[in-house]
Amino acid sequence: MPNQFTALIVDDERLARKDLISTLPRHPNINVVGEADYLSTTSITKKKSNFKSV
């Protein structure tokens, strides 16, 4: 099995985030743990999740 990746989707455009999230199920080695619209929101989300990069 390929390496598993945990992803947090960050984009200020909601539709761009939704589009990317809708395409990721084709890649079973990517697990989306959340989404954020700004990096400032990301820092809060990152503290609550177990991943190493954004």
C-alpha positions as CSV (number, residue, x, y, z in Angstrom):
1,M,0.0,0.0,0.0
2,P,1.3,3.5,-0.8
3,N,2.2,6.0,1.9
4,Q,-0.8,7.6,3.6
5,F,-1.0,11.4,3.6
6,T,-3.1,13.6,5.8
7,A,-4.2,16.8,4.2
8,L,-5.7,20.1,5.3
9,I,-7.1,22.1,2.4
10,V,-6.5,25.8,2.6
11,D,-7.8,28.3,0.0
12,D,-9.7,31.6,0.4
13,E,-12.1,30.5,-2.3
14,R,-14.7,28.2,-1.0
15,L,-15.5,26.7,-4.4
16,A,-11.9,26.0,-5.1
17,R,-11.7,24.1,-1.8
18,K,-14.9,22.2,-2.5
19,D,-13.6,21.3,-6.0
20,L,-10.3,20.0,-4.7
21,I,-12.0,18.0,-1.9
22,S,-14.4,16.4,-4.4
23,T,-11.5,15.1,-6.5
24,L,-9.4,13.7,-3.7
25,P,-11.5,10.5,-3.1
26,R,-9.9,9.2,-6.3
27,H,-6.6,9.0,-4.3
28,P,-7.2,6.6,-1.5
29,N,-3.8,7.4,0.1
30,I,-4.9,11.0,0.9
31,N,-7.1,11.6,4.0
32,V,-8.6,15.1,4.2
33,V,-8.9,16.1,7.8
34,G,-10.4,19.5,7.3
35,E,-10.5,22.8,5.4
36,A,-9.8,26.4,6.1
37,D,-10.2,29.7,4.3
38,Y,-7.1,31.5,5.8
39,L,-3.8,30.5,7.3
40,S,-4.9,32.1,10.6
41,T,-7.7,29.6,10.8
42,T,-5.3,26.8,9.9
43,S,-3.2,27.4,13.0
44,I,-6.2,26.6,15.1
45,T,-7.1,23.6,13.1
46,K,-3.5,22.3,13.0
47,K,-3.4,22.2,16.8
48,K,-6.5,20.0,16.8
49,S,-5.2,17.6,14.1
50,N,-2.3,15.2,13.9
51,F,-0.4,16.2,10.7
52,K,3.0,17.6,10.0
53,S,2.5,20.1,7.2
54,V,-0.1,22.3,5.5
